[in-house]
Amino acid sequence: MTISTTEARTSLSQTIARFRAEGAYANPVVFGDHRKPEGVVLPFELYVQLEDQIDQVRFELATKVMSQIEEIIANPSKAIKVKRHRN
């Protein structure tokens, strides 16, 4: 469930208390404007356990982006998509 940014801000003290009590088992808080997920607050204990996996995902994303950039440089005409309008 996603809560508003305002709700996340006003309940931060309670969230910290829950994180202290439940540790890594506490559910993260997902928040964002208009209830669109934009950020996550999670227990630090859980973050530490996930840190290596987060770094791996970042590395994989960076590798994918670099591969796409290299493809565009090698074949710039394939990167340009022209939209044709019907009259």
C-alpha positions in Angstrom: 0.0 0.0 0.0 1.2 3.5 -0.9 0.6 6.3 1.5 0.9 10.0 0.7 4.1 12.0 1.3 2.3 14.0 4.0 1.2 10.8 5.8 4.7 9.4 5.6 6.1 12.6 7.1 3.6 12.9 9.9 4.0 9.2 10.9 7.8 9.1 10.8 8.2 8.9 14.6 5.8 6.0 14.7 7.5 4.3 11.8 10.9 4.6 13.6 9.4 3.1 16.7 8.0 0.2 14.7 11.4 -0.3 13.0 13.1 -0.4 16.5 10.6 -2.9 17.7 10.4 -5.2 14.7 13.9 -4.7 13.2 14.5 -6.1 9.7 11.0 -7.8 9.9 9.2 -4.5 9.9 7.3 -3.7 6.7 8.8 -0.9 4.6 6.7 2.3 4.1 6.0 3.1 0.5 5.0 6.7 -0.2 4.4 9.2 -2.9 2.3 12.1 -4.2 -1.2 11.1 -5.2 -0.4 7.7 -3.8 1.9 6.9 -6.7 4.8 4.9 -5.3 7.9 7.2 -5.5 9.9 6.3 -2.4 10.5 3.7 0.3 11.5 3.9 3.9 12.8 0.6 5.3 14.5 -0.5 8.5 18.3 0.1 8.3 18.9 -3.5 9.5 17.0 -4.7 6.3 18.9 -2.2 4.1 22.2 -3.5 5.3 21.1 -7.1 4.4 20.0 -5.9 0.9 22.9 -3.5 0.2 25.0 -6.0 -1.9 21.9 -6.9 -3.9 21.1 -3.2 -4.5 24.6 -2.6 -5.7 24.3 -5.6 -8.1 21.0 -4.3 -9.5 22.6 -0.8 -10.0 25.5 -2.4 -11.8 23.2 -4.4 -14.1 21.2 -1.3 -14.9 24.3 0.7 -15.6 25.7 -2.1 -17.8 22.4 -2.2 -19.7 22.4 1.6 -20.3 26.0 1.5 -21.4 25.2 -1.2 -23.9 22.3 0.8 -25.3 24.5 3.9 -25.6 27.1 1.8 -27.4 24.5 0.4 -29.8 23.2 4.0 -30.6 26.8 5.2 -31.2 27.5 2.2 -33.5 24.1 2.4 -35.3 22.7 6.0 -35.0 20.2 5.5 -37.8 18.5 2.7 -35.9 18.1 4.9 -32.8 16.1 7.5 -34.8 12.5 6.6 -35.1 10.5 8.8 -37.4 6.8 9.0 -36.8 4.7 9.2 -39.9 1.4 10.9 -39.7 -1.6 9.8 -41.8 -3.5 12.6 -43.5 
